[in-house]
Amino acid sequence: MANKTNSLSHTKWMCKYHIVYIPKYRRKIIYNQYRESLIEITKLLCKYKGVEIIEGHMMADHVHLVVSIPPKISVSNFMGYLKGKSALMMFEKHSNLKYKFGNRHFWAEGYYVSTVGLNEETIRKYVREQEKHDQALDKLSVREYEDPFKK
């Protein structure tokens, strides 16, 4: 499931990212009842956007996610959505958090992201085979080159 390519009518895609983000002031808040709530909220928000969680782990003071994000959504838009909505949902569910985090700022600004891609040899092989595939299709074409200026 983690290595499958997704497809739309004219595209195939496999956009996987490793994302790390932290609570405000790197507070060790992600444990006990907050941990279960954050897991539930994160799964729900990812489901709404069509983002597949491949792996995820919540430490006491940061969150690791490996996700597959559709190409129509940028990573920055998704992270803004995820952090913003999850903060609002956490403050709604756990009203006592407003005393620790003023102004509904649950997450710190920014995040770390890196792409999880195929290895270089696989990509090079694909490029080589793609060129051979195009050449084979050209040979199968029955239409010969015609000079448009000759009559």
Protein Blocks (a to p, Z undefined) as FASTA:
>chain_A
ZZpccddfkbccddddddddddehhiafbgcjlmmmmmmmmmmmmmmnopacfbdcddfk
bccddddddfkbcfklmmmmmmmmmmmmmmmmmmmlmmmmgghiabcgddddddddddfk
lmmmmmmmmmmmmmmmmmmpmbdcddfkbZZ
